[in-house]
Amino acid sequence: MEKLTRRDILRLGLAGAAGLVVDRSVFARSANKPAASAAKAAKAKSVIEIWLSGGPAHLDTFDPKPKAGNDYCGPLNNPIATNVDGIIISELMPLLAKQADKYSIIRSMTHRNNSHETATYIIKTGRKPGEGLVYPGAGSIVSLFKGYDRGYKGLIPPYIVLTTPEGRFTEEGFLGPGYKPFATGGDPSQKRFMVSGIIAEGITDQRQKNRRQLLDSLDTLGKAMLGNPQFEKQEESNENAYNLILGEGSKVFDLSVEKQELRTQYGMNKFGQSCLAARRLVEIGVPYITINYGGWDSHRDNFPFMRRKLPEMDRGMATLFEDLAARGLLETTIVFCIGEFGRTPKILWEAPWNGGRNHFGNCFSALVGGGGFKGGRIVGSSDERGEEVADRPVLAQDLLGSIFELLGIDPDGPLPNPRGTDLKVMPSGEGRLKEIM
């Protein structure tokens, strides 16, 4: 196992403080530095991925079908116009309707897989399972090409998950634990955002400082080894870990410094405040942030669920677009929103479903904006009932490849892997989203 450097320690989030160790046996250090990208100059610096775990119903969100009838629309049969002529979305998202000029909607996503785990893997990696390798997700690939090995110098790790991991597959895949996301844990809507490993419940900052001072006073070996290069490197790593806990690094998670009016506009709930935290992470240059917004598996009672869930999503996402744009950040920040699949267009009225919708990978929707993506556009279409792609099918690899290209990562470039084989960052790029780039 190789000797760890400051970058290795910071890449793991708080490895210096928590005593974590990364196994680098899969890759030699030289292999971890991919060849210079041949992609065009980057338009985007950061990505905010809003992951709707469980799979949202496309007919109830971004692809309403008011003419399909009650068995498809149910009570959500009055979609609303947006601020872009010809684009309609769910009646439960009036705030996003006012921001439609800032994002585009893809209505022809497809992979035809109805399993949570497999569909998640496909969307997150752009790959089909069964190729003999566990591929890394998009965030880990961005961490590889835009992280510490490529000049990122932030104290905050380059790939952050707000707040808990998705959990359906290993995000870092064959890249190994050095490219695993740092999951914050906690709830940013609480009085204090208890970020895992950085903020400890019931322990004040002053107590943390007192503990550090006590440890320093007892560290006679460290004092005796002053001037030793290895000990000095370790001390540098410790200093950076403490800065993440007690210094500038931790301040990004302190949402109390934001105006209460803005916090309320985002929504004083876990999702809304995660959107605000994501904006703060973008401001300090974190390349990839995922907001895991779960609970979209609406097999039963879909419509009461949508009336609770969609207004919360509407408030958080609309404010995020508005806030990023007002701060001049949207032009360099990609925001995309997607789940692993959609849900069956035809409603299951019978018991025990009581108006539920099942898994549906044949056709579903995604939203993407900022960072070089044009707003106010529709890509592709579904048929009159939302059951099949009618025009311009878009695969996960097309969406992810387009995101990578805007980040300045060549999607057709080489992807380092433990077999040393000729792999591309993304498979075939024939369906990339050139019309909105």
N, C-alpha and C positions, 0 to 999 in steps of 0.2 A: 504494500500500500504506500502511495506517495505521501510525502510530508505536506501538511496543509498550510496554505498561505492565508493572509487576511481575506483575500477575495473568496477563497473556499468557505471560510467561516461565515462571512457575511452572506454568501449565497444561500446558506442554510437558514438564514434568519437570525438565530441567536445561538449558533453552534458554539461560539466561544463561551457564552454564558451558561449554556445548558449542557455542555460537555458532549455534544453530538459529534459523530465521526462519519465521514462520507467514504464509501468504498469506491475508489477510482480505478479498480482493476479492469473494468469493462473498456475504458478508454485510456490511452496514454495522453498526457497533457497536450502534446502536439496535435493529436487527433481531435481534441476538443475545440480547436480553433479552425472553424470552417474557412474555406477559400473565400476570397473577397467576392461579394455579390456582383453579378452581372446585370442586376435589375436596374431600372431607371432610378434617378434620384428620388429619395424618399419624400413623399408629401406628408406622411403621418409620422408622429413621434410616439404615440401611445394608442392603446386599444382598451376600450371598456366593453367587455363581453357580458351581456345580461342573459344569463342562462335560466330558462324557464323549465326547470326540472319537472318531469312528469308529462310534458307535452300539452301545450295550449290548443284549444279548438280554433282552427283557422277561420271557420264561419262565424265565430263569436268575437273575433278580434280584427284581423286585417284583411279578410276576404269575405265580407258579408254577402249573402245571396237572398235578398228580400223577395225575389220572385220564385224561389224554390218551394215555398209553401211551409206550412206549420211543421211538417215532419222533419224539416231540415233547419228552419230558422227558430222554431219555437217562439217564445215571447220576445226574443231579441230580433224583431222584424222591422225596426225603424233605424237603419244606419244613418249616419250624419255626414254631411259634406265637410270637407276640410278647407283650409285656406289655399288649396290648389284645385283648380277646376277639374272635375272629372274623377277625383279620388274620394272615395267614401270609406269610412271605418266604423267600428262598433259605436252605437249610441252611448255606450258606457265609457267612452274615451274622448270627451269633449276637449280636454286640455291638449292632448296629443293632436287632435284635429287642427288646432291653431298653430302647430309647429310642423305641419306636413311639408313645408317648403325646405325643411332642414334634413329630411330623411327620404329614402326610397323604400318601397315595399316590394319584396320578391314573392310572388304568388304561385310560383311553380317549383318550389323545392320538392325533391323526391328522392327516395332510396328504396321504397317498398318493403321496409322492414318494420315489424310491429313489436319487437322486443325492446324493453327499456335499455338493457345493458348493451345489446348489439347496436341499436340505433344511436345511443350516446357515443359509443366508440366511433361510429361512422362519421357523425357530425363533428366530433371533437378532433379527429385525426385526419379526416378526408380519405380514409382507407377502409377497405372491406376486411373483416376478420378472416382468419384462417390462412394468412400468408407466412406463418411460422415465426413472425416477429410481433412484439407488442410495440406499436408505434407511439411516439410521443404526441400529446395533444398540442394544439396551436400555441398555447401559452408557454409551454416548455420549449418549443421551437423558437419562439421569439426570445426567450431567455437565453438560448444558445447563441443566436445571432446578434442580439442587442444587449446582452447582459455583461457581466464582469469581464469575460474573455474578449469582449469587443469594445471596451472602453467605458462601460457604465461605472460610475463612481459613487452612486448613492448609498447611503447607509441602509435604506429600506431595500429589501431584496427586489429583484427586477420582475418577479411574478408573484402577485398577491391575489389571494382569494378572500372575498368578503362573503360570508364569515366562516362557513364550514365547507369542506371539500364535497364535491359532487358524490364521490364514493362508488360510482358504478364501474370505474376502471382506474388503473394507475396512470395518472396524468403524464408523468415523465417518461413512461415507457422504457425503451432500451437506452435512453440517454442517461439513466441512473439518477440517484437521489440528489445529486448536485443541481438538478434542474426541476426538482419538485417545487410546487408552489408553497409559499408561506401562507397558511390559513390563519386568519386573525382570531377566529373564535369570537366569543362575546356578542354583545348586542349594542350597536352604535346609538340606538335610541334611548338607552338607559342614561342615568345621570353621569356615569363614567363608563367609557368604552373600555371594557376589560380585555385588552388585546393579549392573546396568549404569549407568555414569556416576556412581555414588556411591562404590562401593568398588572400588579398582583392585588387581588381583592383584600381589603383590610390592611394593606401596607402602604403607608404614605411615601411620597418621594423623599421626605426628610429621613424616614426610617431606612429607606434603601441607601441613601447617602451615608448614614451612620454605619450601616453594615459594611459598606465599602471601606470606609475609613478604618474600621476595626480590622478588617482583613489586611489592609495595607500595613497597619501597625504591627501585625503578627507575622508578616511575610519577611522573615529574616533571610531566608534562602534567596528570595528575589533581590534583596538589597545586596547580598554578597555576590550575586552574579551580574551586577551592573557592568555593562561593557561586553557581555557575552552576546554575540549576534542572535543566537537562537532564542535566548530569554528576552531580548529586546523585541523580536518579532512577536513572541507570545504576549508581551506587554502591550504592544500596539494593537493586537487583536482584542485583548481585554478592554483596552481603552475604547475601541470602536463599539464593542458590545455594550459597555456602560453608556456610551453616547446614544445608542439606540434605546436604552432603557430610560435614562435620566436626562439626556441632552436634546439636541435638535431633532434627532430621529423620531422620538416619541411624540413630538408636538403635532405632527401631521394627523395623529389619531385623536387629538383633543378637539372635538367638535364644539365644545362650549365657547370657543373664541368666535364662532360664526354668529351673525345676527340672528336672534330668535325668529324674526320675521321670515328670513330665508329658510331656516330649519323647518318652520311650520309649513312653508310653501312646498318643500320637498315631501312633507308628511312625517309626523313624529311616530314612525314605526320602523321596524327593522329594515325593510326594503328602502324606504325613502331616505333614511339616514345612511344606508350603504351607498346610495347614489351620491350623496353629498361627500362621503368619505372618498369615493372613487374620484370625484372631481379634485379633491385636495391631493390625492396621490398623483394625478396627472400633472398638477401644478409643480410638483417637485421632480417630475421627469420619470416616474415609474413606467416602464414600457408596456406592461400587460396587467390588467386588473380584471378579474372575473367576479361578478356578483351572482352568487348562487341563490336564485329566487325560486324556491321549491314549492310543491303543493299543487301542481297543475294536473294531477291524475284524476280527472273528474268523471269516473265511471258512473257514479250515482249523483243524482240531484245537481246536475251540471249548472242549471240556471240560477238557483239561489247562490251557488258557489261563485259564479261569474259576477253577480251583483255585489258580492263582497270583495272579490279579488281585483277585478278590473279597475275600479276607481282608485285603488291603492297604487297599482302599476301606472295608471294614467298620470297621477299626480307626480310620482317620483321620476318617471322617464321624461315627461314634458318639461319639468323644471330642470332636469339635467341638460337637456338640449338647449333650453333658454339660457341657463347659467353659463354653460361652456361658450355659447355664442357671444354672450355679453362680455366675457373676459378675453375674447380673442383666441380661445383654445379649441373651438370646434374645427377650425380649418386644419389643425394638426392632430386631432383626436378622432379615431374611428369609434363609433358606438354601434354595436350590432346586438340584436335581440333575437333569440331563437330557442326552441326546445328540441328534443330528440326526434319528435314527429308531431303531426297534428292529431285530430280526433275524428272519429267517424262522422261524416256529414249527416247521415240519417240518425235521428234521435231514437234512443231506446226508451220508449215510454213505459213499458211494462215493468212490473216488480221483478227483481229488487232494484232495478236501475232507476226507475222513477224520473225519467228524463235525463239519462246519462249519455255519455259518449265514450266509446272505446278507443284503443290505440289505432293510429292510421298513418302509415308511412308512404302511401301512394302519392299524396299531394298535400303540401302544407305551406306555411308562410314564414318569412323572416323579414326583419326590418334592419336597415343599415344606413348610416349617415356619417358625415364628417370625415376628416382626414383625407380628402380627395374624392370621396364619393359625392355625386350630385344628389341634390334633394328634389322632392316633388315629382318623382318618377315612379312608374310601375314597371316591373320586370316580369314578363311571362303572365300566364293566366291559367286558371282552372276552368273546367267545364261548368255548365249551368248549375250543377249541384255541388260543385267542389269535390267531386269524386276522383277525377283524373286530371293530369296536366293537359291542357288544351294547346298551349303554346310555350315554347322556349323553356324546356326542362333545365333546371339548375341543380347540380349535384353539390355535395358538401365540399368536394375538392375544388370546385369552381369558385365558391364563396371564399374559402380559406386562401386559395391561391391569389385571388384578387386582393385580399387583405394584406397578404405578405408582400405583394408587388408594391402596394402603396406605402408600405413600411420600408421599402428599399431592400427587401429580401427577395432574391431571385427564386421564384417557385420552381423553376426548372433546373436550379443549381443542385450541387451534390449535398446529400444529407449524410453526415458521418454516422456509421453504425457498427456494431460489434463484429459483424461478419466481414466488414471491409468491402462490401459489394457496391455496385453502382446503383445507388438509390437517389431519387430526386426528392427535393423538399416536398413537392406535391406531385401526384400523378398528372396525366394529360391536362393541358390547359385550354382545350377547345371551347369550353363553355364559360370561360371567365367573363366577368361582368363589364366588358369594355364600354357598353352603352351608358353606364353610369359612373365611369371613371374619368 
